[in-house]
Amino acid sequence: MFLTLAERRKKVPSTPKIDKAEQQPKEEELAKLVELKENLGENVPSRYSDSELLAFLRARSLNVKDAEKLMTVDFNLRRFLQVDEFLKSPEMPQITLNKKYTVSGIIGFDKEGYLVRVINVGHSDIKGFINVLSTMENFKIFLWFLENDLKLQEAENRKTGNKSKQITYILNMDNLSLTKLMDKAVLETGLLAIKLLQDHYHDVVRAAYVINAGALFSSAFKLFKPVIKEDLHQRIKVLGDNWKEELLNTIDADILPAYLGGNRVDSDNDPMCKSLIGFGGPIDESYYPTEFLQLDDPDVISVTVPSGASLFYRFPVPAVGSIVRWDIESKENDIGIQVFLDAVVDEITQGKAKKKKDEDVSQMEPLTPYIRSQCQLCPEKGQTIAWFTGTIVLQIDNSYSWMSSKDITFKITVEPPTNGEKNHANGMQHTTKAA
């Protein structure tokens, strides 16, 4: 167990207080927040607090219209991926339940009352996780850790009066290899993770302390730097040889594990605190996917997406509570995927796809953000219960590749609702305001 800030204050009376003024939004930000809420009127989803709306504004450089679009994507994404149900469910992908593969852990709170998560990045089999979990599944796991960390921070805030929901990270680059860093799928997944973090959890990172950062990390960081926004960049602290002393300026020695420069050992008297923090290892190939789409299935579609182009497929959803299932695979390379909602229900046989080379999605409602899916390694599989009627528009995008066409196989089915699914979908409509 880790010590709360209140418990630590008994041991360390000199713990500095949180600077409440630091958490106050600027005058311009408040004005933009008022404008955003006025534009939305009664359509502000009940799940979002003012601080979360401010985060969307900051993620879009205080552009109100763009912040509103981002909020809509976030709101729909959480429903499309059934994130709230996932967070409540005790069921997790088997790979995440096996503690021998985890590379992170919570050690407690820093001197300002912020939760501290240690991530032993260099010890992670990142490519293995990309082979075992689809891009969207990895994002859901990412959300699971963030949301649960924020709940712990919120509980601590109720004791301390802190209103800022932020997390302090220690990113340990020890054992980082060139093979891990230069893998194309790893790089693209890392870039996507940074983008999703900045868009959907813009203000979560209080500070990210990078330790054991050698020349390899410096080379890799240059690849990520163009997509890292200035405010996040300022929170990333790449520490030098005196990183242990630097960490102790922020985290009490009794909280910080001995291998990170503190005094702490775990219940096994281990200075690495392995009962609290994972050090990972190669993922066994028994976890790798073995079931793939069969081309003799009449619902399976195979298509070649030309270089520099996108294809669009339309699937009508005539009833709230319909079950939408998807399975998308690529033969050799990643592919761009985004899902939109057209309010018009196509007059074609339910569940049958309608292919279009061009589609104006600018007036459609995005149900997911744009992702570069690594479905050449792990199929993109999932399902959702429709809280809407209309037509789902699947964009399969290869516009970013000017040299290679992509061979894609996929299956999208839309099944009529049962009473249970109808009730679930209606509940989603009634408990949340439309974005």
VENRA-V164832 format. One record per helix or strand of 3 or more residues. SS is the DSSP state (A for helix, B for strand). FROM is the first residue (numbers start at 1). TO is the last residue. Records with the same first field share a line. If there is no record, write none. Layout:
SS: FROM-TO  FROM-TO
This chain:
A: 5-11  20-23  27-43  50-59  64-80  83-88  94-97  99-101  121-123  126-132  135-160  178-181  184-200  215-225  230-235  243-250  258-260  285-287  419-431
B: 104-109  115-119  167-172  205-211  236-238  301-305  310-317  323-330  335-342  354-356  371-373  380-385  390-397  406-415
